[in-house]
Amino acid sequence: MSWDRLPLEIYVSIFKNLDFWDRKPLSLVCRQWNAAVYSRSLCRNLCIELSRGDWVREATGRTYEEVKLVDEGVVQETERDYRVVYVKWCKESDPEVLGSIDRLLRELDEKCLLEGMIVDAPLGQSLIEFFGTHADLLGRIRKLQMCTEATENTSNQQVMVRMDKLEALTWRDIVMNNQVQIRKPVFLVDAPNLKSAVVKFGDCDSDVGVVWHNGLMELERGGSLKILKMHLNGSMWQDFFLNRLESLEHLSIILQKTSMTARDWDSMFANLPNLKNLQIVNVNDLILEAIHQHCQQLKVLRLEKVDLTVGFLSVDRMFPKLEHLQLESGNIRSNRNLVVPALRRLEWSGVKNLDNLSLSVIAPNLRSLKQSKYGHSDFIVSCCPLLEELQLDLFASDIPEHFFQSLPRLRQLSIRISSACPALERVLPNFRNIEEFTLITYNAPLQCDILLASMFKHCERVTSLTMCGFNPNLELSFPVFAQIFRNRLLKSLKLFGLTIKGNSSPVQLPPDLAKFELRYVRVMDVAFGAYVFPPDGPFQVVCNKSDDCCCYFSKDCD
């Protein structure tokens, strides 16, 4: 049987193994393939746009947004089983456009089993009426993405929106300036089966550039809610967090820094007994005290822009079940103990311990450590015999004290140095069993000969070596450069931004080397350059007094 006589069901069965963007070009082959690509069973995840906005520029230079509707015949004649619909209108849209959107949406709802809706509309009476007109549809959808903009003060009117089947909600408020007054939420969403909610102010995923307000929407309840990510100021959602949220496991909140004292944090976190993953931007001692007291099930705690200088760390603290702790930017003041017996991953960046104090972190099960050292005091890990992965960013020449202890299980070592010249050769004897070593430097005149000599002497299991130097290049003498290739265990070697000095001679690649890359490696030997010979093969890769890129893969010698 020829291809053009295969039943449609066979094409559909074949095309379902491709995602939409891979099978879309196949729709141009012929009508039968087009019918298969856009069959009902394969179009269930597609989104149909009933309306969209286009920006128009007049001859006077004025620009405005114009809403264009989809052709009515597309909705009436479609055979595609759309599950998601997108609707948009703007403040200038006339009643005829709004009426057409309502009519097309009802027709589509009759033809397709809609499960999701995306609405982009200004705050106002038209949006309130939209929610009322399509209350039945809203009661059946499982996903809602909402974007609304407030350009003037809101009234005291509140609208209850009930969505019994809703499982995922994304709500984005846009308020143009601080002059717009939001007295209380306009929409109260009652979604008893809601599992995940994201509430954002504008397009930001941080607290930078946010126009803070009270929020245009509030959840009525959250008994089934498991994941919540939101911008939160001091006065919004007070009633919501009075509810007992026993299902909530993941909470990510970006706080307004100037209103952190306007909320009863103790009462709020007392209603979150099963929280396992918590991320907060802008956090102080009072907030962390409430978290420590009530959230005993925490496994992941990410804190950004911290100010823990007036109490919480003035005594020894313990988080018994914490497995991942991240502290990023801010200040602490403590010389006490932080006991985290289950901690496996620690990330510490840009957090300064005031008064030249050092916090002692007791984490006997620590496996991964990422630390940025800026020259000021921060913390000491008292004992980490199980550490396997280390990433150290040094912006000063002093090396953290905890790296002068033996780390027998360390396998992956990554060091990035910026504008500093630390004596790394002093700590390499403690990293005897590393298998992967990465060194990246920025404006760091490092003594690489001494460093590599220490590595050759103490670290005999290295199978992957990466060295990068930027402004200026890392400098190596040719004898040390050649010694790299005597490691018969090497499987990956990447050298970027190196300057090799001294008389050169041919070097032979290790037998098991799978990947070898030279980029911007300059050989300061006018007579010879540096020659690299693959083992037992006729091919050679030459980097001869130039910045050209040379790459070699062992399969080239097969």
C-alpha positions as CSV (number, residue, x, y, z in Angstrom):
1,M,0.0,0.0,0.0
2,S,1.3,3.4,-0.9
3,W,1.7,6.3,1.5
4,D,-1.2,8.3,0.0
5,R,-3.6,5.4,0.7
6,L,-2.9,4.9,4.3
7,P,-5.9,5.4,6.6
8,L,-6.0,8.7,8.6
9,E,-5.7,6.8,11.9
10,I,-2.3,5.4,10.8
11,Y,-0.9,8.9,10.2
12,V,-2.3,10.1,13.5
13,S,-0.6,7.2,15.3
14,I,2.7,8.0,13.7
15,F,2.5,11.8,14.2
16,K,1.6,11.6,17.9
17,N,5.2,10.6,18.6
18,L,6.3,14.1,17.6
19,D,5.6,17.3,19.4
20,F,3.5,20.0,17.7
21,W,6.4,22.1,16.4
22,D,8.0,19.1,14.8
23,R,4.9,17.8,13.1
24,K,3.6,21.3,12.0
25,P,5.7,21.4,8.8
26,L,4.3,18.0,7.8
27,S,0.9,19.7,7.4
28,L,2.2,21.3,4.2
29,V,2.8,17.9,2.4
30,C,-0.8,17.2,1.4
31,R,-4.4,17.6,2.6
32,Q,-4.4,14.2,4.2
33,W,-1.3,14.9,6.2
34,N,-2.7,18.3,7.2
35,A,-5.9,16.6,8.4
36,A,-3.8,14.2,10.5
37,V,-1.5,16.9,12.0
38,Y,-4.6,19.0,13.0
39,S,-6.8,16.0,14.0
40,R,-8.8,16.4,17.2
41,S,-6.8,14.0,19.2
42,L,-3.5,15.7,18.4
43,C,-4.7,19.3,18.9
44,R,-5.9,19.0,22.5
45,N,-3.0,21.0,23.8
46,L,-3.3,23.8,21.2
47,C,-4.5,27.3,22.1
48,I,-6.9,29.2,19.9
49,E,-6.7,33.0,19.9
50,L,-10.2,34.5,19.7
51,S,-8.8,38.0,19.8
52,R,-5.4,39.6,20.0
53,G,-4.0,43.1,20.2
54,D,-1.9,44.8,17.5
55,W,-0.2,48.2,18.0
56,V,-1.2,50.8,15.4
57,R,0.8,53.9,14.7
58,E,-1.0,56.9,13.3
59,A,0.5,59.5,10.9
60,T,0.6,61.9,13.9
61,G,2.9,59.6,15.7
62,R,0.3,58.4,18.3
63,T,0.2,54.7,19.0
64,Y,-2.6,52.7,20.3
65,E,-3.6,49.1,20.7
66,E,-6.3,47.7,18.4
67,V,-8.0,44.4,19.1
68,K,-8.6,42.1,16.2
69,L,-11.0,39.1,16.2
70,V,-10.4,35.7,14.7
71,D,-12.5,35.0,11.6
72,E,-15.9,33.7,12.8
73,G,-15.7,30.9,10.2
74,V,-12.6,29.5,11.9
75,V,-14.6,28.8,15.1
76,Q,-17.7,27.6,13.3
77,E,-15.9,25.1,10.9
78,T,-13.0,23.9,13.0
79,E,-12.6,20.2,13.6
80,R,-9.8,20.7,16.1
81,D,-10.4,19.8,19.7
82,Y,-8.9,22.9,21.3
83,R,-8.5,22.7,25.0
84,V,-7.2,26.2,25.7
85,V,-8.6,29.6,24.6
86,Y,-7.0,33.1,24.6
87,V,-9.1,36.2,24.8
88,K,-7.9,39.8,24.9
89,W,-9.5,43.3,24.9
90,C,-8.3,46.7,25.8
91,K,-9.7,49.8,27.5
92,E,-10.7,51.3,24.1
93,S,-12.5,48.2,22.9
94,D,-16.1,49.0,22.0
95,P,-19.2,47.0,23.1
96,E,-19.4,45.4,19.6
97,V,-15.9,43.8,20.1
98,L,-16.8,42.6,23.6
99,G,-20.0,41.1,22.4
100,S,-18.3,39.3,19.5
101,I,-15.7,37.8,22.0
102,D,-18.6,36.5,24.2
103,R,-20.4,35.0,21.2
104,L,-17.3,33.3,19.8
105,L,-16.3,31.9,23.2
106,R,-19.8,30.4,23.7
107,E,-19.6,28.8,20.2
108,L,-16.2,27.4,20.9
109,D,-17.3,26.0,24.3
110,E,-20.1,24.1,22.6
111,K,-17.6,22.5,20.1
112,C,-14.6,21.8,22.3
113,L,-14.0,20.5,25.8
114,L,-12.1,23.6,27.1
115,E,-9.9,23.0,30.0
116,G,-7.8,26.2,30.1
117,M,-8.3,29.9,29.5
118,I,-5.9,32.9,29.1
119,V,-7.4,36.3,29.6
120,D,-5.6,39.6,29.0
121,A,-7.9,42.5,29.9
122,P,-8.0,45.8,31.7
123,L,-9.6,46.1,35.1
124,G,-13.1,47.5,34.9
125,Q,-16.8,46.7,34.4
126,S,-16.2,44.8,31.2
127,L,-14.0,42.3,33.0
128,I,-16.5,41.9,35.9
129,E,-19.3,41.2,33.3
130,F,-17.1,38.7,31.5
131,F,-16.7,36.6,34.6
132,G,-20.4,36.8,35.2
133,T,-21.4,35.9,31.6
134,H,-19.1,32.9,31.4
135,A,-19.5,31.6,35.0
136,D,-20.5,28.1,33.8
137,L,-17.3,27.8,31.7
138,L,-15.1,29.2,34.5
139,G,-16.7,26.6,36.8
140,R,-15.4,23.8,34.5
141,I,-11.9,24.9,33.4
142,R,-8.8,23.5,35.2
143,K,-6.3,26.2,34.3
144,L,-6.6,30.0,34.3
145,Q,-4.0,32.6,33.3
146,M,-5.1,36.1,34.1
147,C,-3.4,39.4,33.3
148,T,-5.2,42.6,34.2
149,E,-4.1,46.3,34.5
150,A,-5.5,48.9,36.8
151,T,-5.0,52.5,35.6
152,E,-7.3,54.2,38.1
153,N,-8.5,53.9,41.7
154,T,-10.7,50.9,42.4
155,S,-14.1,51.0,44.0
156,N,-15.3,49.0,47.0
157,Q,-17.0,46.5,44.8
158,Q,-16.0,42.9,45.2
159,V,-16.8,40.0,42.8
160,M,-16.9,36.4,43.8
161,V,-15.6,34.1,41.1
162,R,-16.3,30.4,41.8
163,M,-14.2,27.8,39.9
164,D,-14.9,24.4,41.3
165,K,-12.6,22.5,38.9
166,L,-9.7,24.9,38.8
167,E,-6.3,23.3,39.6
168,A,-3.7,25.9,38.4
169,L,-4.0,29.7,38.6
170,T,-1.6,32.4,37.3
171,W,-2.7,35.9,38.1
172,R,-0.7,39.0,37.1
173,D,-1.5,42.4,38.3
174,I,-0.2,45.5,36.5
175,V,-0.5,48.9,38.3
176,M,1.2,51.7,36.4
177,N,2.1,53.9,39.3
178,N,1.8,54.4,43.1
179,Q,-1.0,57.0,42.6
180,V,-3.5,54.2,41.8
181,Q,-5.2,53.2,45.1
182,I,-6.3,49.6,45.6
183,R,-8.4,49.6,48.7
184,K,-9.3,45.9,48.7
185,P,-9.2,43.0,46.2
186,V,-11.8,43.3,43.4
187,F,-12.0,39.6,42.8
188,L,-12.4,36.8,45.4
189,V,-11.6,33.5,43.8
190,D,-13.2,30.5,45.4
191,A,-11.4,27.4,44.0
192,P,-11.8,24.5,46.4
193,N,-9.6,22.1,44.3
194,L,-6.8,24.6,43.5
195,K,-3.4,22.9,43.7
196,S,-1.0,25.6,42.3
197,A,-1.2,29.4,42.3
198,V,1.2,32.1,41.0
199,V,0.4,35.8,41.9
200,K,2.7,38.4,40.4
201,F,3.0,42.1,40.2
202,G,4.0,43.1,36.7
203,D,6.6,41.0,34.9
204,C,9.1,40.9,37.7
205,D,10.2,37.8,39.5
206,S,12.0,39.9,42.1
207,D,11.3,43.0,44.2
208,V,13.1,45.3,41.8
209,G,10.9,47.8,39.9
210,V,7.7,46.5,41.5
211,V,4.8,48.9,42.0
212,W,3.5,47.6,45.3
213,H,-0.2,47.5,46.0
214,N,-2.8,45.5,47.8
215,G,-3.5,43.1,45.0
216,L,-6.5,42.9,42.7
217,M,-7.3,39.3,43.6
218,E,-7.4,37.2,46.7
219,L,-8.1,33.5,47.2
220,E,-11.1,32.8,49.3
221,R,-9.6,29.5,50.7
222,G,-6.7,27.2,50.0
223,G,-7.5,23.8,51.6
224,S,-6.1,21.9,48.6
225,L,-3.3,24.3,47.7
226,K,0.1,22.7,47.5
227,I,2.2,25.4,45.7
228,L,2.0,29.2,46.1
229,K,4.3,31.8,44.6
230,M,3.5,35.4,45.0
231,H,4.4,39.1,45.6
232,L,3.2,40.0,49.1
233,N,3.0,43.3,50.8
234,G,2.2,43.8,54.5
235,S,-1.6,44.3,54.2
236,M,-2.7,42.0,51.4
237,W,-4.1,38.5,51.9
238,Q,-4.5,38.9,55.6
239,D,-7.7,36.8,55.7
240,F,-6.3,34.1,53.5
241,F,-3.4,33.3,55.7
242,L,-5.8,33.0,58.7
243,N,-6.9,29.8,57.1
244,R,-5.3,26.5,58.1
245,L,-3.3,25.5,55.0
246,E,-2.2,22.0,55.8
247,S,-1.8,20.9,52.2
248,L,0.6,23.8,51.4
249,E,4.1,22.3,50.8
250,H,5.9,24.9,48.6
251,L,5.8,28.6,49.3
252,S,7.7,31.3,47.5
253,I,7.1,34.9,48.5
254,I,8.7,38.2,47.5
255,L,8.1,40.7,50.3
256,Q,7.8,44.4,50.2
257,K,10.8,45.4,52.4
258,T,9.1,48.5,53.9
259,S,6.1,46.5,55.2
260,M,7.6,43.5,56.8
261,T,6.5,44.5,60.2
262,A,2.8,45.0,59.2
263,R,1.9,41.3,59.4
264,D,1.6,38.7,62.2
265,W,4.2,36.3,61.0
266,D,3.7,34.0,64.0
267,S,0.0,33.4,63.2
268,M,0.7,33.1,59.5
269,F,3.4,30.3,59.7
270,A,1.4,28.6,62.5
271,N,-1.1,27.8,59.8
272,L,1.5,26.2,57.5
273,P,2.5,23.1,59.6
274,N,3.5,20.9,56.6
275,L,5.6,23.4,54.6
276,K,8.6,21.6,53.1
277,N,10.0,24.1,50.6
278,L,10.2,27.9,51.4
279,Q,11.7,30.7,49.5
280,I,11.6,34.3,50.8
281,V,13.1,37.5,49.3
282,N,13.5,40.1,52.1
283,V,13.6,38.4,55.5
284,N,14.4,39.5,59.0
285,D,14.8,38.0,62.4
286,L,11.1,38.1,63.3
287,I,10.1,36.2,60.1
288,L,12.8,33.5,60.6
289,E,11.9,33.1,64.2
290,A,8.3,32.3,63.2
291,I,9.5,29.9,60.5
292,H,11.8,28.1,62.9
293,Q,9.1,27.7,65.6
294,H,6.2,26.4,63.4
295,C,7.7,24.9,60.2
296,Q,9.3,21.7,61.6
297,Q,8.9,19.8,58.3
298,L,11.1,22.2,56.2
299,K,13.5,20.5,53.9
300,V,14.4,23.4,51.6
301,L,15.0,27.0,52.8
302,R,16.1,29.7,50.4
303,L,16.6,33.2,51.8
304,E,17.5,36.2,49.8
305,K,18.3,39.8,51.0
306,V,18.5,38.8,54.7
307,D,18.9,41.0,57.7
308,L,19.5,38.7,60.7
309,T,21.4,41.0,62.9
310,V,19.2,41.6,66.0
311,G,18.2,38.3,67.6
312,F,17.6,35.1,65.7
313,L,21.2,33.9,65.5
314,S,22.2,35.3,68.9
315,V,21.6,31.7,70.2
316,D,22.3,28.2,68.9
317,R,19.7,27.1,66.4
318,M,18.7,23.8,64.9
319,F,16.7,22.9,61.8
320,P,16.3,19.1,62.2
321,K,15.0,18.1,58.8
322,L,16.6,20.8,56.5
323,E,18.4,19.3,53.5
324,H,19.0,22.4,51.4
325,L,19.9,25.9,52.7
326,Q,20.6,28.9,50.5
327,L,21.5,32.3,51.8
328,E,22.0,35.1,49.3
329,S,23.0,38.7,49.9
330,G,22.5,40.6,53.2
331,N,23.9,40.7,56.7
332,I,23.9,38.5,59.8
333,R,25.5,38.9,63.2
334,S,26.5,35.7,65.0
335,N,29.3,33.6,66.4
336,R,26.9,30.8,67.5
337,N,26.1,27.4,66.1
338,L,23.6,26.5,63.3
339,V,23.0,22.8,63.6
340,V,21.5,21.1,60.5
341,P,22.1,17.4,60.9
342,A,20.3,16.4,57.7
343,L,21.7,19.2,55.5
344,R,23.1,17.9,52.2
345,R,23.4,21.1,50.1
346,L,24.6,24.6,51.3
347,E,24.7,27.7,49.1
348,W,26.1,30.9,50.6
349,S,26.7,34.1,48.5
350,G,27.2,37.7,49.5
351,V,26.1,37.4,53.1
352,K,28.3,39.3,55.5
353,N,28.8,38.4,59.2
354,L,29.1,41.8,61.0
355,D,31.7,42.6,63.7
356,N,34.1,40.1,62.2
357,L,32.2,37.1,63.6
358,S,31.9,33.6,62.2
359,L,28.8,31.4,62.3
360,S,29.6,27.8,62.9
361,V,27.6,25.5,60.6
362,I,27.4,21.9,61.9
363,A,26.4,19.8,59.0
364,P,27.9,16.3,59.3
365,N,26.0,15.0,56.2
366,L,26.9,17.9,53.8
367,R,27.4,16.7,50.3
368,S,27.5,19.9,48.2
369,L,28.8,23.3,49.1
370,K,28.7,26.5,47.0
371,Q,30.3,29.5,48.6
372,S,31.2,33.0,47.4
373,K,33.9,34.6,49.5
374,Y,34.3,38.4,49.5
375,G,36.9,38.9,52.1
376,H,34.7,39.6,55.1
377,S,33.7,37.1,57.8
378,D,30.8,34.8,57.2
379,F,30.7,31.1,58.4
380,I,32.8,28.0,59.1
381,V,31.7,24.5,58.4
382,S,33.1,22.7,61.4
383,C,33.2,19.2,59.9
384,C,32.1,17.9,56.5
385,P,33.8,14.5,55.9
386,L,31.1,13.5,53.3
387,L,31.5,16.5,51.0
388,E,31.5,15.4,47.4
389,E,31.0,18.6,45.4
390,L,32.5,22.1,46.0
391,Q,32.1,25.3,44.1
392,L,34.2,28.2,45.5
393,D,34.0,31.7,44.2
394,L,36.8,33.9,45.5
395,F,36.8,37.7,45.3
396,A,39.6,38.0,47.9
397,S,42.8,36.2,48.5
398,D,41.9,34.6,51.9
399,I,40.7,31.0,51.7
400,P,37.8,29.9,54.0
401,E,39.1,28.0,57.0
402,H,37.0,24.9,56.5
403,F,39.0,24.0,53.4
404,F,42.1,23.3,55.4
405,Q,40.5,20.1,56.7
406,S,40.8,16.8,54.9
407,L,37.9,16.1,52.5
408,P,38.4,12.5,51.5
409,R,35.1,12.1,49.5
410,L,35.4,15.3,47.4
411,R,35.1,14.4,43.7
412,Q,34.1,17.6,42.0
413,L,36.1,20.8,42.6
414,S,35.3,24.1,40.8
415,I,37.1,27.4,41.7
416,R,36.4,30.8,40.2
417,I,38.7,33.6,41.1
418,S,38.1,37.3,40.4
419,S,40.6,40.1,41.1
420,A,42.4,38.0,43.7
421,C,45.5,35.8,44.1
422,P,44.8,33.1,46.7
423,A,47.5,30.5,47.5
424,L,45.4,27.5,46.4
425,E,48.4,25.2,46.5
426,R,48.0,25.2,50.3
427,V,44.6,23.5,50.3
428,L,45.1,21.1,47.3
429,P,46.6,18.4,49.6
430,N,43.2,18.2,51.3
431,F,41.5,17.4,48.0
432,R,43.5,14.2,47.2
433,N,40.6,12.3,45.6
434,I,39.1,14.8,43.3
435,E,38.2,13.5,39.8
436,E,37.0,16.8,38.2
437,F,38.8,20.1,38.6
438,T,37.7,23.4,37.1
439,L,39.6,26.6,37.5
440,I,38.3,29.9,36.0
441,T,40.0,33.2,36.6
442,Y,39.1,36.9,35.9
443,N,41.8,39.5,36.3
444,A,43.7,37.2,38.6
445,P,47.5,36.9,38.1
446,L,47.7,33.4,39.4
447,Q,50.9,31.4,39.8
448,C,49.6,28.4,37.8
449,D,53.0,26.6,37.7
450,I,52.9,26.3,41.5
451,L,49.2,25.4,41.6
452,L,49.5,22.6,39.0
453,A,52.7,21.2,40.5
454,S,50.7,20.8,43.8
455,M,47.8,19.2,41.9
456,F,50.2,16.8,40.1
457,K,51.7,15.8,43.4
458,H,48.6,15.3,45.6
459,C,45.7,14.7,43.2
460,E,46.3,11.6,41.2
461,R,42.7,10.7,40.3
462,V,41.8,13.6,38.1
463,T,40.0,12.5,34.9
464,S,38.6,15.9,33.9
465,L,40.5,19.2,33.9
466,T,39.2,22.6,32.8
467,M,41.3,25.8,33.0
468,C,40.1,29.2,31.8
469,G,41.8,32.5,32.1
470,F,40.2,35.9,31.1
471,N,41.9,39.3,31.1
472,P,44.7,38.2,31.4
473,N,45.4,34.7,30.2
474,L,46.6,32.1,32.7
475,E,50.4,31.6,32.3
476,L,52.1,28.3,32.2
477,S,55.6,27.2,31.5
478,F,55.8,24.6,28.8
479,P,57.3,21.9,31.1
480,V,54.2,22.2,33.4
481,F,51.9,22.3,30.4
482,A,53.4,19.1,29.0
483,Q,53.1,17.4,32.4
484,I,49.3,17.7,32.1
485,F,49.4,15.2,29.2
486,R,51.3,12.6,31.4
487,N,48.1,11.9,33.3
488,R,47.0,8.7,31.7
489,L,43.6,8.9,33.4
490,L,42.5,12.0,31.7
491,K,39.2,11.7,29.7
492,S,38.4,15.4,29.3
493,L,40.8,18.3,28.9
494,K,39.7,21.9,28.2
495,L,42.1,24.8,28.1
496,F,40.8,28.3,27.4
497,G,42.8,31.5,27.6
498,L,46.3,30.2,28.3
499,T,49.7,31.6,27.5
500,I,52.4,28.9,27.3
501,K,56.0,30.1,27.7
502,G,59.3,28.4,27.1
503,N,60.8,26.0,24.5
504,S,58.1,23.6,23.3
505,S,58.3,20.0,22.1
506,P,55.7,17.5,20.9
507,V,53.3,16.0,23.6
508,Q,51.2,12.9,23.3
509,L,47.6,12.7,24.3
510,P,46.6,10.3,27.1
511,P,45.1,7.0,25.6
512,D,41.6,7.4,27.1
513,L,41.1,11.1,26.4
514,A,37.6,11.5,24.9
515,K,37.5,15.2,24.5
516,F,40.3,17.8,24.1
517,E,39.7,21.5,23.4
518,L,42.1,24.4,23.0
519,R,40.7,27.9,22.7
520,Y,42.7,31.1,22.7
521,V,45.9,29.3,23.8
522,R,48.9,31.3,22.8
523,V,52.3,29.6,22.6
524,M,55.2,32.0,23.1
525,D,57.8,30.0,21.2
526,V,58.7,31.4,17.8
527,A,60.7,28.3,16.7
528,F,58.3,25.4,17.3
529,G,54.8,26.2,18.6
530,A,53.1,23.4,20.4
531,Y,52.3,20.1,18.7
532,V,49.7,17.6,19.9
533,F,49.7,14.1,18.6
534,P,46.8,11.7,19.1
535,P,48.1,8.3,20.4
536,D,48.9,5.8,17.6
537,G,47.1,7.8,15.0
538,P,48.0,9.8,11.9
539,F,46.2,13.0,12.8
540,Q,47.6,15.9,14.7
541,V,46.1,19.1,16.1
542,V,48.4,22.1,16.0
543,C,48.0,25.3,17.9
544,N,50.9,27.3,16.6
545,K,51.4,30.9,18.0
546,S,47.8,31.9,17.3
547,D,44.4,32.4,19.0
548,D,42.7,29.9,16.7
549,C,40.4,27.3,18.2
550,C,41.6,23.7,18.1
551,C,39.3,20.8,19.0
552,Y,40.0,17.1,19.0
553,F,37.7,14.2,19.7
554,S,39.2,10.7,20.0
555,K,36.6,9.2,17.7
556,D,38.3,11.1,14.9
557,C,41.1,8.5,15.1
558,D,38.9,5.5,14.7
